[in-house]
Amino acid sequence: MPDRVGEFFGFRVQELAERAHVHRNTPTARPQAPQLQKYLQDMVKVLAVATEMTGDLERAAFLVRNEPLRAFGYKTADDLIQEGRADAVIAYLESLAGGSAG
């Protein structure tokens, strides 16, 4: 799974390791490492919410990686996921979706 998620977001193995705060060999040598798996799961969860909002998987991935979020001091969703704040990002995105839909 690390290679697929990394490839989808355009991360090299070393970048993926840095984002997950694991050793650079972990994604290939120990893909089941809990810290790596948590980062990957969080990325996929946030991507799912963003995709639901935008209706476009590629656009959602771009936004997760690149869009500065004013409510979080202009950090990107990816920055926040790296900080272990995926739940806050999901709650924020869901509040935006709820606001625009309701």
N, C-alpha and C positions, 0 to 999 in steps of 0.2 A: 504493500500500500504506500509506503513513503515515496517510492519512485513514481507512482502514478500521480499522487497529489503534487509532488514536487514538479513533475513534468507539466501538469495542467497549469500550475501557477507560474511556470517558467523559472523555477528555482533550481540551481545546481545543487548537488548533494551537500556541498559545504555550506551553501546559503541556508538550506533546510536545517542543517545541524545548528547553525548559528541562531536561527529563529526559534528553534525548539530548546535552545540552551543545553545542547548535548555535544559530546565529542564529535569531531568531524567524520569519524568512521562509523558512528552509531547507526545512521540510516541504512547503511549497507550491511554492517556486521551484526547489528542487533536491532532490526526493525521493530521488534516487539517491545523495546524499552518503554517503560511506563511514561516517562516524561515526553518522549517523542510521540507516542500514541496520543497522549492528551492534547498536544499541540495540533496534530493532524485531525483529531476528532473535532476540536474547537474550530479549526479552519473550515471543515466540511459543514459543521452546524451553522456557522455564520454565513457561509456561502449559500446554504439552502434557504435561509431567511432572505438574504439579499436577492437570490434568484426569484423567489416568490414575489418580491416587491417589484423587481424590474421586468420579470418575464423573459429574461435573457441570461443564460448561464455565462457567456463570455463577458457581457457587460457587468454582471454581478462580480465576477472574478476581478475585473479591472478596478471596480469601485472598492472592493475589499483591500486590494493592494495599494491603491493610489489616492483615493478620495479623502482629503482631510476632513475630519469631523469637528465642527466648531464646538459642539457640546463637550468634547474631550480635549480641549486645548489644541485643536487642529492636528491631532494624531490620527493616523489611519486605523481602520479596523484591524489590519495586520499588526500594527504597533501594539494595539491594545491586547490582541490575542497573545502576542509574545510576552506581555506583562501579566498574563493569566486573567484577563478581564473579559473573556468571551461572553459571559453571562450579561455583563453590562452592555456590551455591543448589541447582543440579541434583544435585550429589553428596549434599548434605544430604537433599534430598527423596527421592532414591533409597534412601539408607540408612534413612530412616524407613519407606519402603514395603517394603524388604527385611526390616526388623525386624518389621513387623506381619504380613507374609505368611509369614515363615520361622520 
